[in-house]
Amino acid sequence: MDLDTKERIHQLVNEITDEDVLLQVMEDVMFYAQKKDPVLLLDTKQQDELKQAIEEGERGDVIALSAFQKATSRWKDR
């Protein structure tokens, strides 16, 4: 095991000040440490939204990538 790598990861995490980012990092690390299905880390509402999105895709209820990019490009300005 490369201790330098672990120390660098610790250093990078210590530099993060955004609480939301830290929570996301924690969830990611928990997944890799526990090797569990990441869906299990989602709350009930998030699991329902994911299921709905999967069902929409299976029904073909989707939009083209270019339409999505056009619609979300304005988000950068907000």
N, C-alpha and C positions, 0 to 999 in steps of 0.2 A: 504494500500500500504506500502510495506516495504522500508523505506528510506535507510536503510543500504544496501540493494541490489542495489538500484540506485546509491548510493555513490560508491559502489565497482565497478559497471560497469563503472562509470565515471573515476574512478582511473585507471582501466585497459585500457580504451581507451586513456587516457592521456599518458600512457606509450608506446603506439605504435608509432614508428618513421617511419615506412615504409608507404609512401604515397599510394601505391597500396593497401595495407592491409586496410588502413583507408577508402579508397574509397569503398572497398568491405563491410566493417563494416557499412558504411553509407547506402549503398544500402540495406543491410539486415535490418537495423533498420527502414529505410523508409518503407520497405515492411510490417513489423509488426505494425508500427505506423499507416499506411494508409490502411492496409488490402486490398491492390490491387494485381492484378495478377502480379507476378514477371516478366513475359514475357514482360510486358509493360515497364519495366525498361531497357530492352535491346534496343540497337540501331538497325537500319534497317538491317545492315550486320549481327549482332548477331542473330536477329530473322530469317533471311534467313538461316543461318547455322543451327539453331535449327530445323527449318522446314525440311531441307534436311536430318538431322540426324534422325528425326522421320520417314521420308519417307523411308530411308534406312533400318531402323529396321522393318518397316511394310512389306517391300519386302523380308526380310530375308537376306539382304546384310550386314551380321555381321560376326565377328570373335569370336572364343572361348575366354573365359576369360584367359585361360592359354597362348594362343598365344599373347593376348594383354599384359599380364604381362611380358612375355619374351621380347617382342618388346620394352616395356617402361622401363624395368629394367636398361637398359644402360643409361637412362636419368639421373639417380642419380649420375652417374660418371662424368657428364659434368658440 
